Amino acid sequence: MSADKKPGRFSTLEAIRKPQTTPEPEPDLTPALKARTTDDDKPEPFSSHLKPGTKRRLKQAAAREGRKQFEALEQAIVEYLNKYHPDIRE
């Protein structure tokens, strides 16, 4: 009288529940960003405005490089400060 057991309602989600075992490669960071990435120097929230076209280009460039937008912005800002305001230090 025993019939085949019907699969559970959420049994197809097993693949989603299991964590991926392959580590993601870390992006290459510039020396300025490597120096910044310490445990006690975490990124601080920052808000600004960009023209829509500039924002879109930033998003696409960061995606091409496999990094976050804030990382690309920080690199650009650090390079700007080092070039035009070398006397201002952290």
Backbone torsions as a table, in degrees:
resi	resn	phi	psi	omega
1	MET	NA	-6.3	-177.7
2	SER	-80.7	125.0	179.7
3	ALA	-97.2	163.5	176.5
4	ASP	-60.4	138.3	-178.5
5	LYS	-73.7	130.8	179.3
6	LYS	-75.9	137.8	179.7
7	PRO	-63.7	150.4	179.5
8	GLY	-62.9	157.9	-176.9
9	ARG	-61.6	-35.5	-176.8
10	PHE	-109.7	18.1	-177.4
11	SER	-65.7	-24.0	179.7
12	THR	-75.0	-9.5	-178.8
13	LEU	-87.5	0.4	-178.8
14	GLU	-56.4	-40.1	-179.2
15	ALA	-64.4	-32.5	-180.0
16	ILE	-74.2	-37.3	-177.1
17	ARG	-68.5	-30.8	-176.9
18	LYS	-74.7	130.4	179.1
19	PRO	-70.5	149.5	178.1
20	GLN	-74.0	139.4	-176.3
21	THR	-95.4	-12.9	-179.1
22	THR	-86.5	121.7	178.8
23	PRO	-73.4	145.9	178.4
24	GLU	-80.8	140.1	179.4
25	PRO	-68.8	142.4	179.1
26	GLU	-80.5	138.3	179.2
27	PRO	-70.1	151.3	176.4
28	ASP	-71.0	128.3	-179.6
29	LEU	-107.8	148.1	175.9
30	THR	-71.9	160.6	178.8
31	PRO	-55.6	-35.1	179.7
32	ALA	-64.6	-40.2	179.4
33	LEU	-74.3	-34.8	177.4
34	LYS	-62.6	-39.4	179.5
35	ALA	-66.8	-29.9	-177.0
36	ARG	-80.3	-26.9	-171.2
37	THR	-83.6	75.1	173.0
38	THR	-116.8	163.7	-177.5
39	ASP	-64.7	-35.8	-177.1
40	ASP	-86.8	-0.6	-178.3
41	ASP	-121.3	61.8	-177.7
42	LYS	-77.8	151.6	178.8
43	PRO	-59.2	143.1	179.9
44	GLU	-107.6	140.9	179.8
45	PRO	-56.6	141.0	-178.1
46	PHE	-146.1	136.3	-179.0
47	SER	-125.7	142.6	178.5
48	SER	-155.9	-179.4	179.9
49	HIS	-124.0	142.0	176.1
50	LEU	-132.2	152.8	172.7
51	LYS	-65.1	147.4	-177.1
52	PRO	-53.9	-40.7	-179.8
53	GLY	-66.4	-39.3	178.4
54	THR	-66.8	-41.0	179.5
55	LYS	-63.0	-42.1	179.4
56	ARG	-64.0	-43.6	179.3
57	ARG	-63.9	-39.6	177.5
58	LEU	-62.0	-44.2	-179.4
59	LYS	-62.3	-44.2	-179.7
60	GLN	-67.3	-41.5	-179.5
61	ALA	-65.0	-42.9	179.1
62	ALA	-64.1	-39.6	179.1
63	ALA	-65.3	-41.0	178.3
64	ARG	-61.2	-37.1	-177.4
65	GLU	-86.6	-6.9	178.9
66	GLY	71.0	34.9	177.9
67	ARG	-136.2	173.8	-177.8
68	LYS	-81.3	156.4	-179.8
69	GLN	-62.1	-39.4	-178.1
70	PHE	-64.7	-28.8	178.0
71	GLU	-69.3	-40.6	177.5
72	ALA	-66.4	-41.6	178.3
73	LEU	-63.4	-44.5	-178.7
74	GLU	-63.2	-41.7	178.0
75	GLN	-60.4	-44.8	-179.5
76	ALA	-63.8	-41.4	-179.0
77	ILE	-67.9	-43.3	179.1
78	VAL	-62.0	-43.3	178.9
79	GLU	-64.3	-40.0	177.6
80	TYR	-61.5	-48.7	-178.8
81	LEU	-63.7	-41.1	179.0
82	ASN	-64.7	-34.9	-177.6
83	LYS	-79.1	-47.7	-172.1
84	TYR	-100.3	-16.8	-178.9
85	HIS	-139.7	60.0	-176.2
86	PRO	-65.9	-18.6	-179.5
87	ASP	-76.8	-17.0	179.6
88	ILE	-89.5	119.3	-179.5
89	ARG	-118.9	163.3	-179.8
90	GLU	-65.9	NA	NA
